[in-house]
């Protein structure tokens, strides 16, 4: 006799997997075991999927910003801790699915309810409490993200295919030669700004790294829960103010560029661990392996195919991509992976396997439209925007120089050999790749860059 136990994985936000069945004719002598098929389905549960509260914030009063930032960072830490508890007890949870609720989801929901309530009070947005943001689920790595409105599954993999317990999977990799050319560049029009400005800031040869994120989690150590490479401003950490950045030293050859450029590190996974194996952002947050210094790192400002550009405001903050795209869905994902010699083929949700003599390339093309007023926004996104397919900015936005970062690595051409750092519950998926930027150009140098771009020249 087959007995359904659908409620076993209920809680914290609804049914998180297919019904779990116990059979009196299968399993142990007491009739409480599960079939091999159902256990295989349980084994597919790979991570925790929580709504992104930050993306739901419309406005944050200046007086409440520091409190809200800290509460948002608390939410990230709560997910990290819950994922660690899940990963450390995965065998127990597979044997008794009810533990998914009692050990992980229900305690997490209580913590999130408290934090979200405090954010709602601080921002004057009581409706946050009514959006169902506190409830999380556990999901399989091959299930679509709960917030992906299109049901996209391109970024998912079977958890049984994981190279390590926390990802990535072998099927997160693809031979770049099997990818069709897919890059379309708008043709410059009559009013285009076709020049470029290049800033040589090195490739982080001095190893400036930390697991902070001064844009998203200012004042919070280990706010990123993964390690970042930095070039440019050498004063950047979680506690840096605009004044600190203005006074800071820079790795850029032109000392007028004190901007902060940072991105998650890439690690080789099969050559032992780095010095952060027991540290925040490293092994404590499921980021293991040897950190790779880029072979090249190019920073360039480019123009618009349809108009002239205006200067960026000093201390403008831009995030491109989404560090939580695996669970959030692809709406803000902007990862771009390729190989040297094949850069007309870009990958969003796969790591490239490059042929002999070719290197892995990450490219970040930042938003190139600015609202003309704000250097940041409540969700760190709405004050900037991407141009449309023709290269035109949305109504009310101004074209600014577009930051393009190209980062090259010498890594093994083997599935599972390397991965980008991530929040632990994001399983090191390539779609979560992202870049961060704070403009600290001097007014004089920004003026030079804009002039070069608008007059069609190449400057440095």
GUROFI-101336 format. One record per residue: residue in three letters; x, y, z of N, C-alpha, C, CB in turn. Coordinates in pm, whole numbers, plus 50000, padded with zeros to 5 digits. Glycine has a CB too. Layout:
! residues N
alaXYZXYZXYZXYZ...
This chain:
! residues 460
unk500864988050000500005000050000500885012450000499045000150123unk500635021849909501425034049896500715045249969501655037849748unk501425051950062500815062850140501525075850108500885059850292unk500755085850062501345098850031501595106550158500435106849937unk502715113550161503055122050276503455135650225504195115750362unk502525141950155502835154550088503265165350184501665159250010unk502795164650309503095175350404504505174750458502125174850518unk505225164350428506555162750488507505173750447507135149350451unk507335179250329508245189650286507505202950275508895186050151unk506365203550339505635216150344506175224850457504135213650362unk505925237750444506355246950550507355256750496506935239450668unk507415268450557508365278550512508015284250377509735272750508unk506925279550313506575285650186505915276250088507775291150125unk505415264750135504675256250044505455243750008504325263849919unk504875235849919505505223349878506755226349798504535214849796unk507875220849844509135224349780509655213649688510155227349884unk509035202149685509455191549594508235182949566510635183049653unk508395173049484507275163949459506925156849588507615153749347unk505695151349594505275144149713506265132949746503865138449695unk506505131349873507355120449921506435108949959508255125050043unk506745097049913505875085649939506575075250026505415079349808unk505855070350125506335059050205505505046850168506225062150359unk506165035650154505475023650109505605012650212506015018949974unk504505005950241504534994750335505234982750275503134990950378unk505414982750145506034971250080507454973850037505224966949962unk507974985950065509314989550024510084994750143509285000049911unk511384995150130512215000950235512464990950345511555013350292unk512534996050473512904987250582511724978550625513424995450701unk512004969550720510984959850760509784966450824511564949650856unk509964978250880508854985150944507964992550848509374994651045unk508294992150719507434998450620507545013450615506044994850645unk508585019450677508695034050677509775039150583508975038850817unk510365030450504511405034850412510805041550290512285023250369unk511665046850202511195053150079511735045449961511635067950071unk511065046649850511525039849730512785046549679510435039849621unk513575039149600514785045049543514465057049457515545034749462unk513355056549385512965067749300512715080349382511725064349219unk511995078849493511675090549575512915095949645510595087049678unk513815087049688515045091849750515875099349649515845080249810unk515865094949524516605102149421516055116149405516555094749288unk514715117349415514125130649405514525139249524512605129549396unk514585133349645515035140949761516475145449744514895132549887unk517315137049683518705140449666518875152449573519475128649612unk517865155149493517955166549402517825179749476516885165549297unk517275180049597517195192449671518595197349700516385190649803unk518915209049648520315213349649520555226749716520825214049511unk519515235049728519775248249780518505254549836520375257249672unk518655266349892517555273849952517215285649862517915278650095unk515935287449837515455297849747514605307649827514635291849628unk515095319949841514385330249918514105342449831515215334450043unk512965348849846512705361349774513745371949810511305366549805unk514115379949711515105390449731514395403049782515895393449599unk514575405949909513885417249971514375430449916514065417050123unk515675431449891516235444049840515595448549711517715442649819unk515265439049623514635442549496513215447749514514625430649404unk512625445749632511265450149658511195464049719510565440449748unk512335470049748512355483249811512215494149705513635485249892unk511235502549721511045513649627511815525849670509565517049614unk511745529349797512485540949849513005537549989511585553849852unk514125543550021514685542450156515085556550200515915532450160unk514465562050305514845575250353516325575550391513975579350473unk516975586750366518405587950400518655584750547518915602150368unk517735588850632517915586550776517855571750813516865594250854unk517255563650725517095549450755518055540650678515675545150725unk518855546550589519655538450497520595528850569520455547450406unk521315533550668522285524750735521575513150807523125532750836unk520405515950867519665505250935519155495050835518495511051014unk518655499850721518125490650619519245482350559517395498450509unk520375488750528521495481250472521935470050566522675490750444unk521955473050695522385462950790521365451550798522595469150929unk520075454850795519055444350799519095435850672517665450450817unk519335442050557519455434250434520655424950442519585443550312unk521755429850500522925421250518522615409850615524125429450569unk521795412850717521375402250810520615391150736520485408050923unk519755395150641519005385250564519935376150485518025392250470unk520985381950426521945373750353522655364050446522975382650283unk523025368850564523705360150661522775348950707524195368350782unk521505352250726520545341950768520435330850662519165348150794unk520405334650535520325324650429521605316250427520095331350292unk522755323050439524025315950440524075305750553525185325750453unk523665310050672523675300850787522705289250766523315308350916unk521535292250709520555281550686521055271850580519205287550642unk521695277050475522235268150373523325259250431522795276350256unk524175265050516525235257050578524625245850663526155266050664unk523555249050736522895238950818522315227850728521775245350904unk521725231950617521195222150523522305213450465520435229250410unk523395219950419524485212350356525135202750455525535221950300unk525285207350580525935198950680525055187450727526335207450799unk523735188350701522815177950748522035171750632521835183850849unk522605172550514521865168050396521485153350404522675170650271unk522395145050454522085130850466520915128450561523315123050514unk520905135550673519805134150769518485138650707520105142150897unk518535149650632517315154950571516805145450463517585169050510unk517725138950392517295129150292516575117350359518505124250212unk517065113450476516425102150547515115106150609517355096750654unk515025118650655513805123450719513485137450666513955123550875unk512705138450558512445151250494511805161750585511555149150376unk511165157150695510555166850786511585176150847509795159650895unk512835171450853513895179850909514175192250825515165171750925unk513805191750697513975203650613513205215450671513505200750470unk512025212550724511225222950787511765226550925509775218650798unk511895216351009512195219151150513595224551170512025206651231unk514565220151089515935224451108516285236951028516865213351069unk515645238650912516115248950818515045259550789516555242350688unk513935255350727513015265150671512235272950777512045258350579unk511705266150878510915273250977511745283051061510235263451068unk512925279151111513755288951183514155300651093515005282251238unk514445297750966514805308450874513645318050853515245302650740unk512435312750840511285321550821511065330650941510025313150795unk511255325351062511095333851181512115345051182511235325351309unk513355341951148514395352351144514065362951039515775346151115unk513665358350921513375367650812512145376250843513155359850681unk511155370450907509965378250943510345389951033508925369251013unk511205387451130511655398051220512445408651145512505392151332unk513385404651060514205414350987513385422350888515335407150913unk512475415850817511645422850719510715432750789510835412850634unk510205428950905509375438250981510135450851019508835431451106unk511375449351057512185460951092512515469450970513485456551160unk512725463150855512935470850732511665478350695513365461550616unk510515471850709509235478450677509025490550766508065468550695unk509345489350895509185500550986510135511950950509435496151131unk511375508550916512375518850887512065526350758513745512550879unk511505519350660511265525550529509865531150515511495515550420unk508995528450611507615532850596506895525350486507565547650568unk507245512550466506595504050365505985491850434507625499650255unk504895493750508504305482550582503865471150492503115487350662unk503625473950362503195463350272504265452750250502785469150139unk505515455650288506545445450278506165432950357507885450950328unk505465435050468505065423850552504015415050485504535428850683unk503365420250382502255413050319502635406850185501085422450300unk503905407350149504335402550017504855388250017505395411449963unk504785381650131505265367950136506765366550120504605359950032unk507495376850161508945376850139509705368550241509455390950142unk509065365350352509785358150459509935343350430509075360050590unk509005337650356509005323250335509995319150227507605318450297unk510815309350260511775303750165511395289250136513235304650220unk511935283950029511735269849995513095263349974510845268449869unk513095250149966514255242849922513955238149781514605231050017unk514925238949696514675235749556515785227049499514535248349473unk515425220249394516415212449321517235221549232515735201449237unk518455217649205519315225949122518835226548978520735220749126unk517985217048937517495217548799516085223148791517535203748739unk515575228948901514255235248899514405249948864513535233549035unk513425255948795513505270248766513425278448893512395274448670unk514095289848894514025298649009512595302849034514915310948989unk512225304049162510835307049196510415320649145510635306349345unk511365329749127511025343249084511275345448935511805353249164unk511605334748861511835335948718510495334948647512825325148667unk509955346048606508605346448550508485338748419508185360748529unk509605336448352509555329348225509785314448239510555335148130unk509995309848364510245295648384511545290948323509115287748328unk512525300048307513775296248245514485285648327514675308448226unk515015275548260515745265048328517165263948277515025251848314unk517605272948195518925271748134520045271848235519135282748035unk519795277948351520865278748451520825267148549520765291848526unk519965257548531519825246748629520575234248589518385243448648unk520925226148690521605213648666521095203348765523135215448678unk521355190748737521025180048829522025180048943520995166548759unk521535180149065522435180649179523355168549184521645181649308unk522945157349128523795145549128525035147649043523025133549078unk524995158048959526105161048870527075171048932525595166448738unk526845174749058527705184549123529135179449133527175187949261unk530075188549105531485185349123531825185649271532365195149044unk531295195449343531445196049488530055197449547532375207849532unk529945196049678528635196549743527945209749720528765193949891unk528705220449704528115233649688528265238949546528735243449785unk528535230249449528635234149310530055238149273527685245549282unk530275240649143529315239749032529125225248988529805248348912unk528345223348882528145210148824528915209048694526635207348801unk529225196748655529945194848528529125200448412530245179948505unk527825199348422526985204148313526805219248315525655197448319unk527485226248407527545240848400528605245548299527845246648538unk529275236248233530355239448141529985235048000531675232748186unk530455242747901530175239347762531385243147676528885246447712unk531675235147577532735238047481532345250247400533015225747388unk533155260447404532815272947335532645270647185533895283547359unk533295260447131533195257946987531815252846947534255247946943unk531035248347045529675243647016528645254947022529285232647113unk529085266947057528185278347071528175286446941528615287447191unk527015289946895526925297946773527225312646804525515296546710unk527795319746708527985334246729526665340846764528585340846602unk526685349446867525425355146917525545369746960524925347047033unk526635376246920526845390146960526355399546851528335392846991unk525435408446888524915418446795525245432346850523365416846773unk525955440346773526355453746816525615464146733527885455646803unk524925473746796524225484046718525185491746628523495493646812unk524755494546508525575502246414525505517046451525105500046266unk526655523746464526635537846504525835546446406528055543246514unk525015555346461524265564746380524985577946363522915567046440unk524285587546304524905600446273525375607746398523935609246197unk524645606646508525015614046629525815605846729523795619146696unk526375594746684527055585546776528295591546839527425572846704unk528665586246955529925589647020530795577147014529715594647169unk531805577146929532505564846893533905563746953532605563846743unk534295573147037535625572647096535685563047215536045586347139unk536875561647270537085553147387538075559747483537605539147345unk537945556347610538925560347711539305547947790538375571647805unk540595544847794541075532947864541845536947988541965524447772unk541525530648099542225533048225542995520348262541235537148338unk544305521248270545145509848304545275509248456546555510948236unk544585499848517544565498748664545175485648712543145499948715unk545865478648622546485466048661545475454648665547145467448796unk545915443448721545085431348726545065425448867545595420848625unk545225434148964545245430349106546445421449138543955423149144unk547595425349084548825418049114549165418549262549975423549032unk548725429249332549035430549474548055423149564549055445149513unk547055416649504546175407849581545265414949678546975398049656unk544695426549638543725433249725542385426049712543585448449688unk541965419849820540715412249818540045413249954540975397449782unk538735412849954537965411250078536565406450042537895424650159unk535805401250140534445396550113533375406950145534175384050192unk533745419750137532805430650166532085434850039533545442650228unk531045442950054530405449649941529935463249989529225441149883unk530755473449965530465486750018529235493049953531665495849999unk528835488249836527625493549772526365487549835527635490749620unk526305474549844525095467649889525035466350041525015453949826unk526195464550104526225462250249527285471050315526505447450281unk527125484350305528115493250368528105491550519527835507850332unk529305491450578529425490250722529295476150775528425498550786unk529255466250685529075452150726530255443950676527725446450670unk531055438650767532135429650727531545416850669533065426550846unk532185411750565531735399550497530305400850446531835387650592unk529955412650399528605414750347528335407250218528375429250325unk529385403250146529195396050019529175381050036530285399749922unk529795375950143529915361550164530655354650050528535355350181unk531415362249973532345356749875533445367049854531625353249740unk534555362749799535735371349788535695379549660537015362949794unk536095392249673536185401149557537635404449526535395413949581unk537955405349397539165411849348538895426749334539635405649212unk539885435049367539765449549350540895454749264539755456749487unk540575463849172541585472249110541085486649123541835468348959unk542015495849104541665509849124541875513649268540235512649082unk540835518849332540965524549465541405514049568539655530649508unk542465517049639543035507549735542495509549876544555508849736unk541595519049895541015521650027539665514950044540875536550051unk539255507049947537895501849946537705489850038537495498149806unk536785491150131536265479950207534855483650252537185476550331unk534275475750338532875477950377532645491450442532435467150471unk533695497350499533535509350580533975522050509534305507850707unk534285521150381534795532750307533685542850280535415528250174unk533935555250317533035566250281533495572250150532985577050394unk532675581050093533105588049972534385595849998531995597449922unk534495601950117535705609450151536915600250158535515616850285unk536725588350213537835578550218538295575050077537405565850293unk537345572749987537705569249851538395580949781536455565049773unk537955592949806538575604649743540015606249788537785617149776unk540325602249912541685603349964542545591149933541655605550113unk541925580349890542625567649876543645567549764541645556649854unk544595558349775545525555949666544825547549559546805548749717unk545415547249441544815539749331545885531549260544125549249233unk545475520049209546375511949127546365516348981546005497349136unk545525526148948545425530748810546635539448775544125538548787unk547135537748653548305545348609548015560348611548745540948468unk546835564148564546435578248570545845580648708545405581848456unk546545588348789546145590348928544845598248942547245597349003unk544315603448832543015610048836541865600148844542855618748715unk542155587248822541125577048834541325569648966541175567148714unk540535573449065540535566449194539265558049210540635576649310unk538675554349098537445546449101537705532749161536855544948961unk536615526949212536645513349266536025503949165535885512649402unk536795493849126536315483449035536475470049106537115483748898unk535395462449120535555449449186534585439049132535355450849337unk534995426349148534245414949095534605402549174534535412848943unk533755392049174534075379649246535315372949187532875369949242unk536125367149273537315360249225536915347449153538265357049340unk537815342749068537725329549006538715320349076537995330248851unk538295308049104539175298349170539305285649087538635294949311unk540495279649092540685266049043540335256649157542145263648992unk539515246649129538905238649234539665225849268537535235149195unk540585221849186541215208749207542705209749239541025200049084unk543145221249290544555223149322544745227549467545175233249227unk543885223049556543995226849696543305240149723545445227649737unk543375244649848542685256849890543655268349906541945254450019unk543095280349918543885292349933543985295950081543285304049852unk544605307450111544845311250250543555314750323545785323150256unk542435316250249541165319550313540305307050335540405329650228unk540935295350338540165282850351539345282350478541105270850347unk539795289250583539065289450710538555303350745539945284150822unk538375311650645538025325750668536665329050609539095334950608unk536075340050657534855345350597535105348450450534375358150673unk534095345950369534215348250226534915337050153534945360950201unk535695329150227536375317650171535695304850214537845317550214unk536465296050278535935283050316534725283450407536995275250382unk534655293450495533495294550583532205296950506533705305550683unk532325302450386531155305150302531125296250179531145319750260unk531755284350189531725274350084532435278749956530315270750052unk533375288249967534205292149854535585286349875534255307749838unk535915276049800537165268849819537915268049686536915254649877unk539205265449695540035264549576541055275849571539175264849451unk541925275349471543015284949455542525297249379544215278549383unk542615308949442542225321349375543195324349261542205333149476unk542635328149147543435331049029543535346049005542835324148907unk544755351148998544965365048957544735365848806546405370148995unk543955375448759543715376248615545015377448535542815388048583unk545015371648417546145373348326546105387248262546125362448217unk544895392348244544685405848191543435411648255544565405848035unk543405424848269542185431748313542155445348243542135433348470unk541205446948154541105459248075539855466948117541055456047923unk540035479748143538935488548183538805499548079539165494648327unk537615500548021537425510047913536065516747925537555503047776unk536015529547891534765536947879534495538947731534815550547955unk533265535647689532905537047547531645545547535532675523047482unk531305549247412530215558447389528905551847353530585567847283unk527995560047300526655555747262526545555247110525575565147321unk525855545247053525695544646908524685554646854525295530946867unk523985561646942522945570846893523115585146941521595565846935unk524035587847035524115601447088525475604147150523015603747191unk525705616547185526855620147267526585615547410527135635547260unk527645615247491527495611247630527785623147721528435599447664unk527215622547839527455632747941528265626548053526115638547995unk528925634948130529815630048235529045622348342530575641748299unk529655611648393529105605048511529255614248631529815591448536unk528315613948724528505621448849529525614248937527165623148924unk530325621749009531305615649097530585607649207532235626449159unk531095596149237530575586549337529315579249289530275593749467unk529065579849158528015571349101528335556749129527865573748948unk527345549249173527485535049200526675526949099527055531749343unk527315516849040526615508148944526975493648975526995511848797unk525945485248979526105470748987525565465048856525375464549113unk526335456548791525815449648674525805434648701526665452848547unk524725428148658524545414048691523855412548825525875406748691unk523625400148864522905397148987523585385449057521405393848959unk524145388149175524835377649252523905366549296525505383649372unk522585368749286521605358649329520735354149212520715364349441unk521275354849093520475351748974520025337248970521265354848849unk520755328249033520345314149030518995312249099521405305349097unk518765319449210517465318449277516525329849239517665318349427unk517055341449202516195352749164515595351249025516965365649172unk516255343548939515885343448798516765353048721514415347048780unk516595353348590517535360148501517245374848475517565353148372unk516265380648541515845394348508517005404248511514765398848603unk517875403148610519005412448622520335405848592519045418348762unk520315393448545521575386548514522255393548396521325371548483unk523555394748404524295401148294525675394748280524425416348317unk525755381948315527035375048301527395373548154526985361248370unk528675373548124529125371947986530475364747987529235385747915unk530455351947953531645343447955531985339147813531425331048045unk533285338747783533695334647649535155330147655533515346147546unk535775329247537537175325147524537855334447424537295310247478unk539135336847445539875344847348539815337947211541355347047393unk539575346047108539415340646974537995336646941540305329046956unk537105337147041535705333047021534745343147084535465319047081unk535145355547096534365365147174533115370247104535215376747211unk532865365246983531545367546922530535357146968531655367346769unk530955348547063530085338447124530135340547274530535323747085unk529055345747330529005349047472528005339947543528625364047492unk528405335647663527575326647744527065333947868528375314147785unk525805332047899525205338348016525115328848134523815343647981unk524845316248108524545306848215525425294348211523085302748209unk526525295048140527495284048133528915289748144527325275948001unk529805281448198531225284448191531775279048058531985278248313unk532705286147995533245281347868534415271847888533685292947782unk534465261547806535655253147794536365257547667535285237747790unk537565262547683538295268747572539285258847510539015281347620unk539465259447378540445250547315541875254447354540295250847162unk542805245547326544195248147359544665261247299545085236647312unk545355269247381545855282147336544885293547356546215281347194unk543665290547399542645300747423542415302247573541325297147351unk542085314247618541895317247760540445320847788542815328547804unk540015318747912538665322447955538565337547969538305315448089unk537445343147922537205357547927535875360347997537215363647784unk535915369348095534685374948155534565389348105534715374248314unk533385393048060533155406748015531965412548088532935407247862unk532165424348147531075431548213530795444248134531435434848361unk529595445248079529145457548014528105464048104528565454647870unk528485475148164527665481548265526545489848201528525490448356unk525565493548283524485502248239525065515548190523465504448353unk524505520548081525055532648018524075544248016525495529547876unk523005543248094522005553848103521795557648249520655549448038unk521735570648277521645575748415520445584748427522945583348455unk519785584348544518555592148561518795607148574517805587248681unk520055611448576520385625748580520325631948716519485633048490unk519995623948821519825629648955520565621849064518365630148990unk520475608949064520895600949179522175593249152519795591349218unk523015592249254524225583949243523985569749292525365590249321unk522825567149349522465553849396520945553549410523175550349531unk520395541749437518955540349457518715529449560518215537049322unk517475528249605517165519149715517555504849683515685519749747unk517325500549559517705486849520519005486649442516585480449438unk519695498049435520995499649369520905497249218522015490049430unk519705498349162519535495749019518765506548944518845482749000unk517725512049004516785520048925517305533848888515515521649000unk518435538248943518995551248905519795550348775519875556649017unk520045538048728520725535848600519925525748520522195530948621unk520225524848390519475515748304520335511848185518145522048257unk519965500948121520605496947997519935503947879520555481547979unk520705506647777520145511747652519385500547582521265517447560unk518485504147491517745493947417518615488247305516445499847359unk518035479647221518815472847119519425482447017517945462847047unk518785494047001519345504146910520445512246976518245513546859unk520505511647112521485519447184520905531847249522585523347094unk519565533447244518925545347299518565543247445517665548947218unk518665553947524518305553347667516805554747686519045564347745unk516265549647796514845551547826514515566347845514445543647951unk513265569847832512835583647852513235588347992511305585047832unk513785600248001514185605848128515595602348169513265601448232unk516295594048092517665590148124518645596348024517805574648123unk519855598748071520925604547989521975593947958521565616748059unk522535594547838523635585547803524905590047873523845585247649unk525565580647940526855583148004527865573347944526755581548161unk529155575647964530135565847915529835552047973531575570247952unk529865542047888529615528447934530915521947977528925520047824unk530925517148101532075509848151532045495648097532095509848307unk533155491548036533305477847986534575472048048533365477347828unk534425461148119535565454248180535755440848112535365452548334unk536975437948076537315425148012538425418848095537775427047860unk538135406948152539055400448246539375386548191538435399648390unk540655383648178541125371448112541845362548214542055374747993unk541625349348204542215339748298542865328048224541155334548395unk543955323248284544535310448244544015299748340546115310948244unk543035292248299542455281748383542315268948301541075286048441unk542275257448366542185244748291540905243748210542265233048387unk541025237948092539855235748005539235222348039540255236347854unk538665221548159538075209048206536825212148286539085200948292unk535755205048259534495207348332534715205548481533395197748283unk534275215248558534415214648703535745219348756534175201048747unk536635224148668537975227848713538045241648775538925227148597unk537085250448743537125263948797535705268948820537895273448702unk535605279548898534285285448925534475299348983533455276649022unk533445307348969533415320649028532905319449172532525330248945unk533425327749262532905328249398531445332849397533765337549486unk530675328049496529265331949503528775331049646528405323149411unk527575336649670526865333149793526735317949796525455340249801unk526885311649910526925296849911525685290349851527095291950051unk524505296249875523285289849825523115291549674522075295549896unk523985299549610523915301449465524715290949389524425315349429unk525415282249462526055270349405527075273349296525005261349349unk527675285249301528755288949209528325288449063529935279749231unk527065291149038526565290948901527115302848823525025291048900unk527475300948696528045311948618527085323548597528485306848484unk525775320848599524795331548578524815341948689523405325548566unk525425338548806525465347848918526605357848908525575340249047unk527415357148803528565366148792528085380748787529405362748667unk528895389748841528495403748851529715412548872527475405748966unk529555425248844530625435048865530095447348935531265438948732unk530965454249008530585466049086531555477449056530575462949238unk531025489649060531825501349021531365513549100531705504048869unk532335521049150532085534249208532965544249134532365534549364unk532355554149072533115564248995533795574049089532175571848898unk535125573849087535895583849161536925590049066536605577449286unk536495593148944537295600948852537365615348903536715600348707unk538495621648883538535636148905537675642748798540015641548901unk537155654548828536345661648729537125663948600535855675148785unk538405666948614539245669648497539385657348409540625674548541unk539645645848473539835633648394538515628848333540435622548482unk537405630048405536115626348348535795635148229535005627248453unk536125648048240535905657148128536725653048006536255671348168unk537975648848029538825644247919538235631747856540245641447969unk537775622347939537205609947888535975612647802536845600548004unk535095621147850533875624447776534225631147643532955633647859unk535185640147645535585647047522536165637247421536615657947554unk537005628047468537565617947377536475609347315538565609147451unk535545605147396534475596447348533595603847248533635591247466unk533235616247281532325623747196532955628247064531815635647270unk534275629147060534965633546938535575621846861536045643546973unk535265609646904535685598046826537155594346839535385600346686unk537795598446944539225595546964539415584047063539975608047012unk540605578147061540985567947158542025573847251541525555047087unk541675574647379542555581247476542805572047595541935594547523unk543815575547672544135568047795544635577847899545185556947768
